[in-house]
Amino acid sequence: MSILEVIALNARDAVAAQEGGADRLELVADMASDGLTPSVATFREVSRAVDIPIRVMLRDAEGFAPGNLKHLRRQAWELREAGASEFVLGFLDAGGEIDEGVTLNLLAELEGCAWTFHRALDNSNDVFRSWATVQTLGCDTVLAAGSPKGVEDGLENLKKLTAQTPPALLVGGGLQQRHVSELLAAGVTGFHVGSAVRPSGWDSPVDVASVREWVTLLV
């Protein structure tokens, strides 16, 4: 069974994604910075507006190192207090390897929560070595494009990663509809979209009809 995860910035996006048939949301703020932690207020608005799962981004700076880990832990705690139970996170060290120490430090706030290791994997020194490291951290999902350049460049890596699961592979990062049949044939079951369901770009809301098109592709 394939799933479609849609990036939401607010309750309006979330409602449109659910109406279009999305299975799950990734809730973020500030896509100009590639997605940062949303406010507690935004999470509450979204959680009241929809009843599909919401994975909340934990990231407070551009790049793949935390800006302020203590503050990020505080945000994680506040979001949990507000009812969040699923998250998205992941960090690299200065040498381009998975930063296990920082990731585990933040995970101390997330005991019992489901979580996705995000596209830090694509930007590491070696996607496959990093996958092996991430497998030890306890996530149930890895969001990846297979390449820092996006899905088009990473298709062959994604096919190889599919064979190495668990955790589950969620493909996103420049994902286009023309990639879907090849990825499905390779065994990919998770698909993640953002701008692809916003016909006018990030300044426009999620479009219900666009989400439905993606859902139809995955049936």
One Martini backbone bead per residue (centre of mass of N, CA, C, O) as a GRO file, in nm:
protein
  219
    1MET     BB    1   0.092   0.039   0.027
    2SER     BB    2   0.066   0.357  -0.055
    3ILE     BB    3   0.202   0.683   0.029
    4LEU     BB    4   0.105   1.032   0.096
    5GLU     BB    5   0.308   1.314   0.152
    6VAL     BB    6   0.243   1.651   0.270
    7ILE     BB    7   0.328   1.970   0.269
    8ALA     BB    8   0.273   2.192   0.548
    9LEU     BB    9   0.213   2.539   0.677
   10ASN     BB   10  -0.101   2.500   0.738
   11ALA     BB   11  -0.437   2.452   0.766
   12ARG     BB   12  -0.508   2.490   0.471
   13ASP     BB   13  -0.319   2.278   0.361
   14ALA     BB   14  -0.421   2.039   0.528
   15VAL     BB   15  -0.710   2.029   0.422
   16ALA     BB   16  -0.638   1.991   0.124
   17ALA     BB   17  -0.478   1.730   0.155
   18GLN     BB   18  -0.705   1.561   0.278
   19GLU     BB   19  -0.914   1.604   0.051
   20GLY     BB   20  -0.714   1.473  -0.170
   21GLY     BB   21  -0.581   1.201   0.004
   22ALA     BB   22  -0.382   1.221   0.207
   23ASP     BB   23  -0.198   1.041   0.464
   24ARG     BB   24   0.019   1.277   0.527
   25LEU     BB   25   0.206   1.516   0.718
   26GLU     BB   26   0.439   1.788   0.678
   27LEU     BB   27   0.532   2.018   0.924
   28VAL     BB   28   0.623   2.357   0.842
   29ALA     BB   29   0.859   2.624   0.811
   30ASP     BB   30   1.022   2.803   0.599
   31MET     BB   31   1.106   2.727   0.277
   32ALA     BB   32   1.353   2.918   0.234
   33SER     BB   33   1.497   2.701   0.456
   34ASP     BB   34   1.374   2.403   0.397
   35GLY     BB   35   1.248   2.379   0.677
   36LEU     BB   36   1.104   2.446   0.985
   37THR     BB   37   0.991   2.490   1.285
   38PRO     BB   38   0.694   2.512   1.402
   39SER     BB   39   0.456   2.632   1.576
   40VAL     BB   40   0.242   2.554   1.818
   41ALA     BB   41  -0.001   2.703   1.701
   42THR     BB   42   0.004   2.564   1.426
   43PHE     BB   43  -0.028   2.278   1.522
   44ARG     BB   44  -0.303   2.317   1.657
   45GLU     BB   45  -0.457   2.405   1.406
   46VAL     BB   46  -0.403   2.149   1.241
   47SER     BB   47  -0.507   1.931   1.446
   48ARG     BB   48  -0.803   2.052   1.434
   49ALA     BB   49  -0.845   2.024   1.104
   50VAL     BB   50  -0.731   1.724   1.122
   51ASP     BB   51  -0.696   1.334   1.101
   52ILE     BB   52  -0.417   1.311   1.007
   53PRO     BB   53  -0.104   1.265   1.016
   54ILE     BB   54   0.169   1.450   1.192
   55ARG     BB   55   0.481   1.569   1.089
   56VAL     BB   56   0.732   1.740   1.271
   57MET     BB   57   0.963   1.971   1.238
   58LEU     BB   58   1.322   1.959   1.349
   59ARG     BB   59   1.442   2.281   1.266
   60ASP     BB   60   1.663   2.593   1.314
   61ALA     BB   61   1.843   2.569   1.039
   62GLU     BB   62   2.033   2.588   0.800
   63GLY     BB   63   2.103   2.289   0.714
   64PHE     BB   64   2.258   2.006   0.934
   65ALA     BB   65   2.267   2.193   1.188
   66PRO     BB   66   2.215   2.316   1.480
   67GLY     BB   67   2.169   2.620   1.619
   68ASN     BB   68   2.000   2.526   1.901
   69LEU     BB   69   1.963   2.257   2.087
   70LYS     BB   70   1.818   2.354   2.340
   71HIS     BB   71   1.585   2.490   2.187
   72LEU     BB   72   1.495   2.240   2.026
   73ARG     BB   73   1.416   2.075   2.272
   74ARG     BB   74   1.201   2.271   2.367
   75GLN     BB   75   1.022   2.248   2.117
   76ALA     BB   76   0.967   1.947   2.141
   77TRP     BB   77   0.830   1.958   2.416
   78GLU     BB   78   0.601   2.157   2.338
   79LEU     BB   79   0.480   1.979   2.115
   80ARG     BB   80   0.413   1.741   2.294
   81GLU     BB   81   0.226   1.899   2.486
   82ALA     BB   82   0.030   1.961   2.225
   83GLY     BB   83   0.036   1.642   2.077
   84ALA     BB   84   0.282   1.552   1.947
   85SER     BB   85   0.403   1.218   1.784
   86GLU     BB   86   0.549   1.328   1.517
   87PHE     BB   87   0.868   1.339   1.335
   88VAL     BB   88   1.142   1.549   1.192
   89LEU     BB   89   1.494   1.455   1.146
   90GLY     BB   90   1.848   1.554   1.116
   91PHE     BB   91   2.216   1.515   1.120
   92LEU     BB   92   2.530   1.674   1.060
   93ASP     BB   93   2.851   1.700   1.054
   94ALA     BB   94   3.135   1.871   0.954
   95GLY     BB   95   3.217   1.594   0.777
   96GLY     BB   96   2.934   1.458   0.656
   97GLU     BB   97   2.811   1.298   0.888
   98ILE     BB   98   2.627   1.142   1.094
   99ASP     BB   99   2.485   1.288   1.389
  100GLU     BB  100   2.433   1.100   1.654
  101GLY     BB  101   2.452   1.280   1.904
  102VAL     BB  102   2.243   1.498   1.826
  103THR     BB  103   2.009   1.314   1.758
  104LEU     BB  104   1.991   1.172   2.040
  105ASN     BB  105   1.948   1.426   2.204
  106LEU     BB  106   1.668   1.491   2.080
  107LEU     BB  107   1.537   1.206   2.127
  108ALA     BB  108   1.502   1.243   2.438
  109GLU     BB  109   1.214   1.400   2.372
  110LEU     BB  110   1.088   1.125   2.185
  111GLU     BB  111   0.968   0.909   2.342
  112GLY     BB  112   0.751   0.704   2.143
  113CYS     BB  113   0.808   0.829   1.870
  114ALA     BB  114   0.762   0.890   1.553
  115TRP     BB  115   1.020   0.901   1.281
  116THR     BB  116   1.206   1.106   1.049
  117PHE     BB  117   1.473   1.093   0.836
  118HIS     BB  118   1.604   1.324   0.651
  119ARG     BB  119   1.795   1.482   0.385
  120ALA     BB  120   2.074   1.453   0.510
  121LEU     BB  121   2.152   1.194   0.368
  122ASP     BB  122   2.200   1.322   0.077
  123ASN     BB  123   2.439   1.523   0.216
  124SER     BB  124   2.628   1.313   0.256
  125ASN     BB  125   2.907   1.132   0.175
  126ASP     BB  126   2.726   0.850   0.208
  127VAL     BB  127   2.431   0.708   0.162
  128PHE     BB  128   2.485   0.406   0.253
  129ARG     BB  129   2.637   0.453   0.514
  130SER     BB  130   2.416   0.631   0.640
  131TRP     BB  131   2.190   0.425   0.642
  132ALA     BB  132   2.325   0.234   0.845
  133THR     BB  133   2.320   0.441   1.073
  134VAL     BB  134   2.015   0.510   1.080
  135GLN     BB  135   1.916   0.218   1.154
  136THR     BB  136   2.020   0.270   1.470
  137LEU     BB  137   1.811   0.522   1.569
  138GLY     BB  138   1.472   0.448   1.529
  139CYS     BB  139   1.345   0.491   1.274
  140ASP     BB  140   1.069   0.439   1.027
  141THR     BB  141   1.190   0.675   0.834
  142VAL     BB  142   1.322   0.786   0.506
  143LEU     BB  143   1.403   1.085   0.357
  144ALA     BB  144   1.466   1.070  -0.005
  145ALA     BB  145   1.653   1.127  -0.329
  146GLY     BB  146   1.969   1.010  -0.357
  147SER     BB  147   2.034   1.328  -0.385
  148PRO     BB  148   2.109   1.665  -0.363
  149LYS     BB  149   1.965   1.716  -0.658
  150GLY     BB  150   1.760   1.479  -0.658
  151VAL     BB  151   1.567   1.239  -0.802
  152GLU     BB  152   1.677   1.236  -1.088
  153ASP     BB  153   1.977   1.175  -0.980
  154GLY     BB  154   1.873   0.935  -0.752
  155LEU     BB  155   1.731   0.677  -0.869
  156GLU     BB  156   1.941   0.447  -0.835
  157ASN     BB  157   1.974   0.477  -0.531
  158LEU     BB  158   1.678   0.427  -0.455
  159LYS     BB  159   1.663   0.136  -0.555
  160LYS     BB  160   1.877   0.035  -0.349
  161LEU     BB  161   1.737   0.132  -0.086
  162THR     BB  162   1.482  -0.041  -0.104
  163ALA     BB  163   1.650  -0.311  -0.041
  164GLN     BB  164   1.737  -0.194   0.271
  165THR     BB  165   1.493  -0.228   0.409
  166PRO     BB  166   1.478  -0.114   0.697
  167PRO     BB  167   1.347   0.149   0.674
  168ALA     BB  168   1.134   0.342   0.529
  169LEU     BB  169   1.090   0.478   0.210
  170LEU     BB  170   1.082   0.833   0.134
  171VAL     BB  171   1.012   1.009  -0.155
  172GLY     BB  172   1.196   1.324  -0.192
  173GLY     BB  173   1.299   1.581  -0.399
  174GLY     BB  174   1.187   1.653  -0.699
  175LEU     BB  175   0.930   1.513  -0.737
  176GLN     BB  176   0.767   1.351  -1.012
  177GLN     BB  177   0.532   1.193  -1.193
  178ARG     BB  178   0.741   1.050  -1.393
  179HIS     BB  179   0.872   0.872  -1.146
  180VAL     BB  180   0.661   0.671  -1.029
  181SER     BB  181   0.664   0.406  -1.194
  182GLU     BB  182   0.963   0.336  -1.140
  183LEU     BB  183   0.939   0.329  -0.829
  184LEU     BB  184   0.719   0.119  -0.801
  185ALA     BB  185   0.878  -0.108  -0.950
  186ALA     BB  186   1.109  -0.093  -0.714
  187GLY     BB  187   0.919  -0.065  -0.428
  188VAL     BB  188   0.803   0.198  -0.372
  189THR     BB  189   0.564   0.349  -0.110
  190GLY     BB  190   0.686   0.646  -0.063
  191PHE     BB  191   0.552   0.987  -0.094
  192HIS     BB  192   0.686   1.332  -0.137
  193VAL     BB  193   0.522   1.658  -0.134
  194GLY     BB  194   0.502   2.011  -0.239
  195SER     BB  195   0.525   2.191  -0.506
  196ALA     BB  196   0.361   1.970  -0.678
  197VAL     BB  197   0.081   2.091  -0.511
  198ARG     BB  198   0.175   2.395  -0.627
  199PRO     BB  199   0.119   2.559  -0.913
  200SER     BB  200   0.247   2.858  -0.785
  201GLY     BB  201   0.401   2.766  -0.551
  202TRP     BB  202   0.493   2.859  -0.224
  203ASP     BB  203   0.281   3.111  -0.235
  204SER     BB  204   0.086   2.875  -0.249
  205PRO     BB  205  -0.145   2.655  -0.194
  206VAL     BB  206  -0.274   2.373  -0.163
  207ASP     BB  207  -0.403   2.148  -0.414
  208VAL     BB  208  -0.650   1.929  -0.439
  209ALA     BB  209  -0.623   1.824  -0.734
  210SER     BB  210  -0.321   1.756  -0.717
  211VAL     BB  211  -0.342   1.544  -0.499
  212ARG     BB  212  -0.532   1.354  -0.655
  213GLU     BB  213  -0.336   1.286  -0.880
  214TRP     BB  214  -0.133   1.141  -0.700
  215VAL     BB  215  -0.318   0.927  -0.581
  216THR     BB  216  -0.386   0.793  -0.854
  217LEU     BB  217  -0.089   0.701  -0.917
  218LEU     BB  218  -0.075   0.505  -0.643
  219VAL     BB  219  -0.303   0.276  -0.702
   0.00000   0.00000   0.00000
